[in-house]
Amino acid sequence: MSKKRVFISFDYDHDETLKTFLVGQSKHQDSPFELTDWSIKEPITGDWKAKARTRIKSVDIVAVICGEHTDTATGVSAELTIAQEENVSYFLLKGYSDKTCVKPKAAKSTDKLYNWTWENLKILIGGGR
């Protein structure tokens, strides 16, 4: 079984540690996914969005890590909007079990915020939602 290619969208200013955790999980021997290029801290310009669009179009799924301030992270909303426009599958992952995590502004009202467990992650990567 080939591994799914995943793009990570996260709030660089507040949740970079969470991205590191997901990178670590991708290295597990039984991981069903591999990470491609993820978010880079750059000004949000047309050029930045074009780079993000190219990366997002090249993956199987986008994992949006949600933290306490994700609703104010314009880059996360831009990446999610691109995924929606390009019909790339995505899911929202609750970054903290002990904090109130919020969806990005571009999330649909029907988008569920999933608890971040290893089992859930494998199900979500596999398309279960």
N, C-alpha and C positions, 0 to 999 in steps of 0.2 A: 504494500500500500504506500503510495507516495504521500509525502507530507504536504499539508496545506500551507500556502504562502500567506503570511499574515502581516498586515500593516498596523502598527500601533499608533493610535491617536490619544494624546494625553496633554494635560495642562503642564507645560514645561516649567512654568514659574512655581508651581506648587506640588506637582506629583511626579517629578523625575524619578524618585526612588521606586515608585510603583512600576515604571517602565523597566527599571533594572530587575525587579522581581520577575516580571513576565519574561524578560530575556533569559533569566536563570531557568525558569520552567521550560522554556523551549529547548533547553539543553538536556533535559531528562531523557534517559534512554527510551522510555515509552511515549515520548511526546509526539502527538499527531500533527505538529506544526513546526514551521521554521519561520524565522523573522527575516523580512527583507528590509529595505530602507524604511526607517521610521522617522517621525517628526524631527525636524532640525530647527533650532532657534534662529529664525530669520525674520526680517520685517515682512508683514503680510502685504505683498504687492502682487500685481498680475503675474510677474515672473515666478514668485514663490508658489502661487496657486497652480501655475502651469506645471511646475516640478512635482507638486503634490499630486496633481491629476495623473501625470504619467506614472508615478509610483503606485497610486491606488488602482489604476487600470491594470497593472501587472500582477496584482495579488488575487487570491481567492476570497479573502475575507478581511474586513477591517474590525479590529478590536478597539473599542472606545473605552478607555479607563476613566471612570468618573470619580472625582473627589469632591471636596467641599466647595470648590470655586469653579467647577467646570462650566457653569452657566455664564461665566464672565470670560472664558477662554475663547477669544475670537478665532484662533487657529483651529481649535477642535471643532467648532461649528463649521468653519470653512471646509475642513477635511470631511466631515460627516455629510455636508451638502454635496460635495464632489462624489462621495460614495453613492449617495442617493441618485444623483444625476446619471452616474455611470452604471447604475443597477448592480453595484458590487454589494454583496451580502455584508451585513455588519451586525454587531451586538454591543450592548452597553454593559460594562462590567463594574460592579460596585467595588471601588478601590479600597475602601476601609470598612471593616465590619463593626467598628466601634465609633464611627462618625456618621454624620448626615451627609450622604453623597447626593449630588444633583446632576441632572441630565444637561447636556449642552443645549443651547437655545435652538439649534437645528434639529433636535430630536423630535420625532413625531409623538403625539400624545399616546399612541398605542405601543411605543417602544418600551419594553420592560427593562428594568435595571436588575441584572442577575448577580447573585452572590458569587464572590470569587472563591471557588474551591477548585481543587485539581480535577475532581470528577465533573463538576459543572463546566469547567473550561474545555475538557475533552469533548463533552456533549455539544457545547456551543460551536466549537471548531468543526465538529462533524456535521453541523447543520441543524441540530436539535434546538428548536425554539418554539 
